[in-house]
Amino acid sequence: MLQRFLRAYRRHQLKDIPGLILKNVRHAWTHFSEPSTPNPSEFDATYHVETDSIRETGSLDIDSPNARHAVRYEPSPSGMVRSILSTLGLDWRRYTFVDFGAGKGRVLLLAAELPFKNIIGVEFSPELAELASNNIARYLAQAGSSARISCLCLDAVDFRFPEDPLVCYFYNPFGYPVLERVLSNLLVSHARSARDIYVIYVHPVHQADIKRQSPALVPIREDEGLVVYHLGKDTGGQSIR
């Protein structure tokens, strides 16, 4: 506990510490006051996984200076993810799917319903990354799936993009200082190896920043609470209806 506090002290300014303590107290109260066996979602019940419960960032032991920019883990609605992916209409076998801020891995498991070449989660909380890996193992066994899924315990800014065509998923996982660096890395990767890249941004609170700082990302779908961007070989895009 002391080591955890010291790491938090090094990562955050002194004024942030009371807020982190309050988040931990709230998490502990919620954990002990809720029933020990809450009703799982249909998705979790079907595959015997646990992706439902929210985790506040302050309740996690994260040894990264970017922890101050993190947003809590909250699972993406299954129906929403399936609907978004279905509109892309891609040859999934050519594409690698990457979920930034993978949390407990729900979106990775939903992506496994499609024949992606590879499915990669990027999660910098060791606790959540381990939970995601456990959920992946349970899902693969329960679904009888041969999908290639992994969850990397890694800071998103350190992720090296594979040179495959990509579908990248962001459920507002972090603040713009981190998002900007990740997208910059993506654009550098695209400059080295031009290919089709789709960026799905749910709850796009930094949409205006992306438009200003990363104009090469062409929005091809803009709904309430959702933007889908495209990078092609010519950095152009076609609208999805």
C-alpha positions in Angstrom: 0.0 0.0 0.0 2.8 2.4 0.9 4.6 1.7 -2.4 1.4 2.3 -4.3 0.9 5.7 -2.5 4.5 6.7 -3.3 4.1 5.8 -7.0 0.9 7.9 -7.1 2.7 10.8 -5.4 5.5 10.7 -8.0 2.9 10.5 -10.9 0.5 13.2 -9.7 0.8 16.7 -8.3 0.3 17.1 -4.5 -3.1 18.8 -5.1 -4.3 15.6 -7.0 -3.7 13.2 -4.1 -6.9 14.0 -2.1 -9.0 13.3 -5.2 -7.2 10.0 -5.8 -7.8 9.0 -2.2 -11.5 9.8 -2.6 -11.7 7.7 -5.7 -10.2 4.7 -3.9 -12.6 5.2 -1.0 -15.5 5.3 -3.4 -14.3 2.2 -5.2 -13.8 0.3 -1.9 -17.3 1.4 -0.7 -18.9 0.3 -3.9 -17.0 -3.0 -3.9 -18.2 -3.9 -0.4 -21.7 -2.5 -0.5 -22.8 -4.1 -3.8 -24.0 -7.7 -3.8 -21.2 -10.1 -4.2 -22.8 -11.8 -7.2 -24.5 -9.0 -9.3 -26.4 -10.1 -12.3 -24.0 -10.2 -15.3 -24.8 -8.8 -18.7 -26.0 -11.2 -21.4 -22.6 -11.0 -23.0 -20.7 -11.9 -19.8 -23.2 -14.7 -18.9 -22.9 -16.2 -22.3 -19.1 -16.5 -22.3 -18.5 -16.8 -18.6 -16.3 -13.7 -18.5 -16.4 -10.5 -16.3 -16.2 -7.3 -18.3 -19.2 -5.4 -16.8 -18.0 -3.6 -13.7 -16.6 -0.1 -13.9 -13.1 0.5 -12.5 -12.0 4.0 -11.6 -8.4 4.9 -12.5 -7.6 5.8 -9.0 -8.4 2.3 -7.8 -5.7 0.8 -10.0 -1.9 0.5 -9.5 -0.5 2.1 -12.6 3.2 3.0 -12.8 3.1 5.5 -15.6 3.3 9.3 -15.8 0.3 9.2 -18.2 -2.0 7.8 -15.5 -3.1 11.4 -14.8 -4.6 11.5 -18.3 -6.4 8.2 -18.1 -10.2 7.8 -18.1 -11.9 5.1 -16.0 -12.6 1.6 -17.4 -16.2 1.4 -18.5 -17.3 -1.4 -20.9 -18.5 -0.5 -24.4 -22.1 -1.5 -25.1 -21.9 -4.7 -27.1 -24.7 -3.7 -29.5 -23.0 -0.4 -30.3 -19.6 -2.1 -31.1 -21.2 -4.7 -33.3 -23.2 -2.0 -35.1 -20.2 0.2 -35.8 -18.1 -2.7 -37.1 -20.9 -3.9 -39.3 -21.0 -0.6 -41.1 -17.4 -0.8 -42.2 -18.0 -3.8 -44.5 -14.3 -4.7 -44.7 -12.4 -7.9 -45.7 -11.7 -8.5 -42.0 -9.1 -11.2 -42.8 -6.7 -8.4 -44.1 -7.1 -6.2 -41.0 -5.6 -6.1 -37.5 -7.9 -4.7 -34.8 -6.4 -2.6 -32.0 -8.3 -1.5 -28.9 -6.6 1.3 -27.0 -7.4 1.2 -23.3 -8.7 -2.3 -23.6 -9.6 -2.6 -20.0 -11.1 -6.0 -19.2 -11.2 -6.9 -22.9 -14.8 -6.8 -23.9 -14.2 -5.0 -27.2 -11.5 -7.5 -28.1 -14.0 -10.4 -27.6 -16.6 -8.6 -29.7 -14.0 -8.1 -32.4 -13.3 -11.9 -32.3 -16.8 -12.4 -33.7 -15.3 -11.3 -37.0 -12.4 -13.0 -38.8 -9.8 -10.3 -38.1 -6.2 -11.2 -38.9 -5.1 -10.3 -35.4 -6.8 -8.6 -32.4 -4.6 -6.6 -30.0 -5.5 -4.9 -26.8 -3.3 -2.1 -25.4 -3.8 -1.6 -21.6 -1.4 0.0 -19.2 -2.9 -1.2 -16.0 -1.3 -4.6 -15.1 -4.4 -5.6 -13.2 -6.8 -4.9 -16.1 -4.5 -6.4 -18.6 -4.4 -9.6 -16.6 -8.2 -9.6 -16.3 -8.4 -9.1 -20.0 -6.1 -12.0 -20.7 -8.1 -14.3 -18.4 -11.3 -13.2 -20.1 -9.8 -13.9 -23.5 -8.8 -17.5 -22.4 -12.4 -18.1 -21.1 -14.0 -16.7 -24.3 -11.8 -18.7 -26.7 -12.6 -21.9 -24.7 -16.3 -21.2 -24.4 -16.8 -20.0 -28.0 -14.6 -22.6 -29.5 -12.8 -19.7 -31.3 -9.4 -19.8 -33.0 -9.1 -16.0 -33.1 -5.7 -14.6 -32.5 -6.3 -12.2 -29.6 -3.8 -10.7 -27.1 -3.8 -7.9 -24.6 -0.5 -6.1 -24.2 0.3 -4.5 -20.8 1.8 -1.4 -22.4 1.4 2.4 -22.3 -0.4 3.4 -25.5 2.3 5.9 -26.4 4.8 3.0 -26.6 2.7 0.8 -28.9 4.3 0.1 -32.3 1.7 -0.2 -35.0 1.9 -3.3 -37.2 2.1 -2.7 -40.9 -1.2 -4.4 -41.6 -4.3 -2.5 -42.6 -5.8 -1.4 -39.3 -9.0 -0.8 -37.4 -8.2 1.2 -34.3 -10.8 1.6 -31.5 -10.9 4.4 -28.9 -13.6 4.6 -26.3 -12.4 7.9 -24.9 -9.6 6.0 -23.1 -7.4 9.0 -22.2 -6.9 12.7 -22.4 -5.7 14.6 -25.5 -1.9 14.7 -24.4 -1.9 10.9 -24.8 -4.3 10.7 -27.7 -2.2 13.3 -29.7 1.0 11.2 -29.2 -0.8 7.9 -30.2 -2.3 9.5 -33.3 1.1 11.1 -34.2 2.7 7.6 -34.0 -0.1 6.3 -36.2 0.5 9.0 -38.8 4.2 8.3 -38.8 3.5 4.6 -39.3 1.2 5.4 -42.1 3.8 7.6 -43.8 6.3 4.7 -43.6 3.8 2.1 -44.9 0.7 3.6 -46.5 -2.4 1.3 -46.1 -6.0 1.5 -45.1 -6.5 2.6 -41.5 -9.8 3.2 -39.8 -10.0 5.0 -36.5 -13.2 4.5 -34.5 -13.6 7.2 -31.8 -16.5 6.8 -29.4 -17.5 9.7 -27.1 -15.2 11.9 -29.1 -14.5 14.7 -26.6 -11.3 15.7 -28.5 -12.8 15.7 -32.0 -12.0 19.4 -32.5 -8.4 18.9 -31.4 -8.0 16.1 -33.9 -9.5 18.2 -36.7 -7.0 21.0 -35.9 -3.9 18.9 -35.2 -4.4 15.8 -37.5 -6.2 16.9 -40.6 -5.0 13.8 -42.5 -7.5 11.8 -40.5 -10.6 12.2 -42.7 -13.9 11.8 -40.9 -16.1 9.4 -43.0 -18.9 9.0 -40.4 -20.0 11.5 -37.8 -22.9 10.6 -35.5 -23.8 11.7 -32.0 -21.2 10.3 -29.8 -19.1 8.7 -32.6 -16.6 9.6 -35.3 -15.0 7.2 -37.8 -11.8 8.4 -39.5 -10.0 6.9 -42.5 -6.5 7.0 -43.7 -5.9 5.5 -47.1 -3.0 5.2 -49.5 -3.9 8.7 -50.7 -5.1 9.7 -47.2 -8.6 10.1 -48.6 -11.8 8.4 -47.5 -15.3 7.5 -48.6 -18.3 8.2 -46.5 -20.1 5.3 -44.7 -23.8 5.5 -44.7 
